[in-house]
Amino acid sequence: MTDLSNSRDIREPRTKPGVGVRRGEYYTYFALIFLFALPMNSIAYVLTALTGKALPSKGPLKATWCEARTVAAQIFKL
């Protein structure tokens, strides 16, 4: 017969301590990075369109979203 007295309850969520705090902090950094990067990506997109070069595959919002996600993830990876 198996002794289950030391096992954790199966219904307990598998979360790490402080995950909620880190999530809020992540979204704060993400929002700040997004807000600062959006004007720069918009200007770059418009300048690319005005010079007659091919437009980037991602629009300014999508490019900014991807950059902010990457940078915020790198901050919390450390």
C-alpha positions as CSV (number, residue, x, y, z in Angstrom):
1,M,0.0,0.0,0.0
2,T,1.3,3.5,-0.9
3,D,1.9,6.1,1.8
4,L,0.4,9.4,0.6
5,S,0.9,11.3,3.8
6,N,3.8,13.3,2.5
7,S,2.5,13.9,-1.0
8,R,1.0,17.2,-1.9
9,D,-2.7,17.4,-2.7
10,I,-3.3,16.9,-6.5
11,R,-5.8,19.7,-6.5
12,E,-3.2,22.3,-5.3
13,P,-2.1,24.6,-8.1
14,R,1.5,24.2,-9.3
15,T,2.6,27.8,-8.9
16,K,5.8,29.2,-7.6
17,P,5.8,31.6,-4.7
18,G,5.6,35.2,-5.8
19,V,4.3,34.5,-9.3
20,G,1.5,37.0,-9.0
21,V,3.9,39.8,-7.9
22,R,6.3,39.0,-10.7
23,R,3.4,39.0,-13.2
24,G,2.3,42.5,-12.2
25,E,5.9,43.7,-12.4
26,Y,6.3,42.1,-15.8
27,Y,3.3,43.8,-17.2
28,T,4.4,47.1,-15.8
29,Y,7.8,46.8,-17.5
30,F,6.1,45.6,-20.7
31,A,3.8,48.6,-20.8
32,L,6.6,51.0,-20.2
33,I,8.8,49.5,-22.9
34,F,5.8,49.3,-25.3
35,L,5.0,53.0,-24.8
36,F,8.6,54.1,-25.3
37,A,9.2,51.9,-28.4
38,L,5.9,52.6,-30.2
39,P,6.8,56.2,-31.4
40,M,10.2,55.0,-32.7
41,N,8.7,52.0,-34.5
42,S,6.0,54.2,-36.0
43,I,8.5,56.7,-37.3
44,A,10.7,54.0,-38.7
45,Y,7.7,52.5,-40.5
46,V,6.6,55.8,-42.0
47,L,10.1,56.6,-43.1
48,T,10.4,53.2,-44.8
49,A,7.1,53.8,-46.6
50,L,8.2,57.3,-47.7
51,T,11.5,56.2,-49.1
52,G,9.8,53.7,-51.4
53,K,11.4,50.6,-49.9
54,A,9.3,47.5,-49.3
55,L,7.2,47.7,-46.2
56,P,8.3,45.5,-43.3
57,S,6.2,42.4,-42.8
58,K,5.1,43.6,-39.4
59,G,3.3,46.8,-38.8
60,P,4.4,49.2,-36.1
61,L,2.1,47.8,-33.5
62,K,3.1,44.2,-34.1
63,A,6.8,45.1,-34.2
64,T,6.6,47.1,-31.0
65,W,4.6,44.3,-29.3
66,C,7.3,41.7,-30.2
67,E,10.1,43.9,-29.1
68,A,8.5,44.8,-25.8
69,R,7.8,41.1,-25.1
70,T,11.4,40.1,-25.9
71,V,12.9,42.9,-23.8
72,A,10.7,42.4,-20.8
73,A,11.4,38.6,-20.9
74,Q,15.1,39.3,-21.0
75,I,14.8,41.6,-18.0
76,F,13.1,38.9,-15.9
77,K,15.4,36.1,-17.2
78,L,18.3,37.6,-15.3
